[in-house]
Amino acid sequence: MNSLKLKLFIVAAAVLGGSQAFAQNVQLGPEWGEDATQEQRFENAKTFNYYRDAYNVQNYDKALSYLPELLENSPRGAQNIYVYAINIYKNKIQRSMDVKQRQGYVDSQEHMAVARRGLINMMEDMNEIPIEDVKRDLDRLNGHLDQIFHECSIREDDPDFKSTADGLKNMAANMDKINLIMLRSELENLQALLEDTSEWRSPNFFALAYYLQHEEESKVGEMENEFRNSFLERYLEEHLMESLAMEANYAGCGEKLEHMIQHYIYA
């Protein structure tokens, strides 16, 4: 058992009813409080034990209640202060809406890709195939268009897309009255809309989910995609990353924290 684990074990024993006087005979270093007394360092180590215990039983809300105190009083106490924090946020967010949102977005993008290929094929072939086949392809295209809505991509209340999609559905329902020149014009409008959307940056689901853990969804629901991404990333930086990174750098594990964020949370 290494020195840190031994000291924390002694502190834990005292918490569970052992001799606090014996525990305080173990000298805790300045990492548990730069200018703190031994009694204060002992209390900081106890707080870390409570934090670790709550983390180990996946009581993440309880664990997070200890984090501000640890960051303020003993930011260099243990590297696991930061390891646990990142794991907690990842798991809390995945348990809430991160996975659901991400999968919904992936599904919408798959339908969008199929729709883009389908309309290109339609514009190439529509003058060479029977009108029944054109209607079949248009119905298939409309089916994919119904599945591409997502709050982080094309929203259902997007007026430009809704107008074009409704026009194509109307054409499919009245194919005998529609000429191919009109249909091609609508397909070209759709192509321009989908190509513009395909250039949007993918949403930052971690930032979105962290925001929704603390704020109301209505505040970001009406934002345009790129502005929402920037807003959410700033919110994440200001409310979590900056303070956590500052304390992690002070504790000497800033680079490891950054590595975890980039290759663990966003993986």
C-alpha positions in Angstrom: 0.0 0.0 0.0 1.6 3.3 -1.1 1.9 6.3 1.2 -1.2 8.2 0.0 -3.4 5.1 0.2 -2.1 4.3 3.7 -2.8 7.8 4.9 -6.3 7.8 3.4 -6.9 4.4 4.9 -6.0 5.8 8.4 -8.3 8.8 7.8 -11.1 6.5 6.7 -10.6 4.3 9.8 -11.0 7.4 12.0 -14.2 8.4 10.1 -15.6 4.9 10.7 -15.0 5.1 14.4 -11.3 4.6 14.9 -9.0 6.8 16.9 -9.0 10.3 15.4 -6.1 11.1 17.6 -4.1 8.3 16.1 -5.1 9.4 12.6 -3.9 12.9 13.3 -0.5 11.6 14.3 0.0 10.8 10.6 1.3 14.0 9.1 -0.5 15.0 5.9 1.5 17.1 3.5 0.8 20.5 1.9 -1.0 18.9 -1.0 -4.0 18.6 1.5 -4.0 22.3 2.2 -1.1 24.7 1.4 -1.4 26.8 4.5 -3.7 24.6 6.5 -3.2 23.1 9.9 -2.9 19.3 10.3 -6.5 19.3 11.6 -7.7 21.1 8.5 -5.7 18.8 6.2 -7.3 15.8 8.0 -10.7 17.3 7.3 -9.8 17.8 3.6 -8.7 14.2 3.3 -11.9 13.1 4.9 -13.8 15.1 2.3 -11.9 13.3 -0.4 -12.8 9.9 1.2 -16.5 10.9 1.1 -16.1 12.0 -2.5 -14.4 8.7 -3.5 -17.0 6.6 -1.6 -19.9 8.4 -3.3 -18.2 8.0 -6.7 -17.6 4.3 -6.1 -21.3 3.6 -5.5 -22.2 5.9 -8.5 -24.0 8.4 -6.3 -22.8 11.2 -8.7 -24.9 14.0 -7.3 -23.5 13.4 -3.8 -20.0 13.1 -5.1 -20.2 16.4 -7.0 -21.3 18.1 -3.8 -17.8 17.6 -2.4 -15.9 18.7 -5.5 -16.0 22.5 -5.0 -14.7 22.1 -1.5 -11.9 19.9 -2.7 -10.9 22.2 -5.5 -10.8 25.1 -3.1 -9.1 23.6 -0.1 -6.9 20.8 -1.5 -6.6 20.9 -5.3 -3.3 18.9 -5.2 -4.6 16.3 -2.7 -5.1 13.5 -5.2 -5.1 13.2 -9.0 -8.3 11.2 -8.7 -10.1 14.4 -7.8 -10.0 15.2 -11.5 -10.2 11.7 -12.8 -13.5 11.1 -10.8 -14.8 14.5 -11.9 -14.4 13.8 -15.6 -15.9 10.3 -15.2 -18.8 11.6 -13.2 -19.7 14.2 -15.8 -19.4 11.7 -18.6 -21.6 9.2 -16.9 -24.2 11.7 -15.7 -24.5 13.1 -19.2 -24.6 9.7 -20.9 -27.4 8.7 -18.5 -29.4 11.7 -19.3 -29.6 12.6 -23.0 -26.2 12.4 -24.6 -26.6 9.0 -26.1 -30.2 9.6 -27.2 -29.3 12.9 -28.8 -26.2 11.6 -30.5 -28.1 8.6 -32.0 -30.9 10.8 -33.2 -28.4 13.0 -34.9 -26.6 10.1 -36.5 -29.9 8.7 -37.8 -30.9 12.1 -39.2 -27.5 12.4 -41.0 -27.8 9.0 -42.5 -31.3 9.8 -43.9 -29.9 13.1 -45.2 -27.0 11.3 -47.0 -29.4 8.9 -48.6 -31.7 11.7 -49.6 -28.8 13.6 -51.3 -27.8 10.6 -53.3 -31.4 9.9 -54.2 -32.2 13.3 -55.5 -28.9 13.4 -57.6 -29.9 10.1 -59.2 -33.4 11.4 -59.8 -32.2 14.5 -61.6 -29.9 12.3 -63.8 -32.6 9.7 -64.6 -36.0 11.4 -64.5 -36.0 12.2 -68.2 -35.1 8.7 -69.2 -37.5 6.6 -67.1 -41.3 6.1 -67.0 -43.3 8.6 -64.9 -44.3 5.7 -62.6 -40.7 5.2 -61.7 -40.2 8.9 -61.1 -43.1 8.9 -58.7 -41.6 5.8 -56.9 -38.3 7.5 -56.5 -39.9 10.7 -55.3 -42.0 8.8 -52.7 -38.8 7.2 -51.5 -37.0 10.5 -51.3 -39.9 12.1 -49.4 -39.7 9.2 -46.9 -36.1 10.0 -46.1 -36.9 13.7 -45.9 -39.4 13.0 -43.1 -36.6 11.4 -41.1 -33.9 14.1 -41.3 -35.2 16.5 -38.6 -33.1 17.1 -35.6 -32.9 20.0 -33.2 -29.1 20.2 -34.0 -29.6 20.1 -37.8 -32.7 20.8 -39.8 -35.5 21.6 -37.4 -39.1 20.8 -38.2 -40.0 24.5 -38.1 -37.4 25.5 -40.7 -39.6 27.5 -43.2 -37.4 27.0 -46.2 -37.0 23.3 -45.9 -40.7 22.8 -44.9 -41.8 24.8 -48.0 -39.7 22.7 -50.3 -40.5 19.3 -48.7 -44.3 20.1 -48.7 -44.0 21.1 -52.4 -42.4 17.7 -53.3 -45.1 15.8 -51.4 -47.7 17.7 -53.2 -46.1 16.8 -56.5 -45.9 13.2 -55.6 -49.6 13.2 -54.8 -50.5 14.9 -58.1 -47.9 13.4 -60.4 -50.2 13.3 -63.4 -50.5 17.1 -63.3 -46.8 17.9 -62.8 -44.3 18.5 -65.5 -40.7 17.4 -65.0 -39.3 21.0 -65.4 -41.2 22.0 -62.2 -40.1 18.9 -60.4 -36.4 19.5 -61.4 -36.7 23.1 -60.1 -37.9 21.8 -56.7 -35.2 19.1 -56.5 -32.5 21.8 -57.2 -33.9 23.9 -54.4 -33.7 20.9 -52.1 -30.2 20.0 -53.2 -29.0 23.5 -52.3 -30.6 23.3 -48.9 -29.1 19.9 -48.1 -25.7 20.9 -49.3 -25.7 24.0 -47.1 -26.8 21.9 -44.1 -24.0 19.3 -44.8 -21.4 22.0 -44.2 -22.6 22.7 -40.6 -20.3 21.6 -37.9 -21.5 18.5 -35.9 -23.0 19.5 -32.5 -21.0 19.3 -29.3 -23.2 16.8 -27.4 -21.1 16.9 -24.3 -21.5 20.7 -24.1 -25.2 20.5 -24.9 -25.8 17.8 -22.3 -23.8 19.6 -19.6 -25.8 22.8 -20.3 -29.1 20.9 -20.0 -28.0 19.5 -16.7 -28.0 23.1 -15.3 -30.2 25.3 -17.5 -33.5 25.3 -19.3 -33.6 23.8 -22.8 -35.8 26.7 -24.1 -32.8 29.1 -24.0 -31.0 27.2 -26.7 -33.9 25.7 -28.6 -34.3 28.6 -31.1 -30.6 29.3 -31.7 -29.1 28.6 -35.1 -26.9 25.6 -35.2 -23.5 27.2 -35.4 -24.3 30.0 -32.9 -25.7 27.3 -30.5 -22.5 25.3 -30.8 -20.4 28.4 -29.9 -22.7 29.4 -27.1 -22.6 25.9 -25.5 -18.9 25.5 -25.8 -18.3 28.9 -24.1 -20.8 27.9 -21.4 -18.9 24.6 -20.8 -15.5 26.4 -20.7 -16.7 29.1 -18.3 -18.6 26.8 -15.9 -16.5 23.7 -15.9 -13.4 23.5 -18.0 -11.7 26.7 -16.9 -11.9 26.1 -13.2 -11.2 22.4 -13.5 -8.2 23.0 -15.8 -6.8 25.7 -13.6 -6.9 23.5 -10.5 -5.6 20.5 -12.5 -2.6 22.6 -13.7 -2.0 23.7 -10.1 -2.0 20.0 -9.1 0.4 19.1 -11.9 -1.9 17.0 -14.0 -3.3 19.6 -16.4 -2.0 17.7 -19.5 -3.5 14.5 -18.4 -6.9 16.1 -17.8 -6.8 17.6 -21.3 -5.9 14.2 -22.8 -8.8 12.7 -20.9 -11.2 15.3 -22.2 -10.2 15.0 -25.8 -9.8 11.2 -26.0 -12.3 10.0 -23.4 -15.3 12.3 -23.3 -15.3 13.2 -27.0 -14.3 9.8 -28.2 
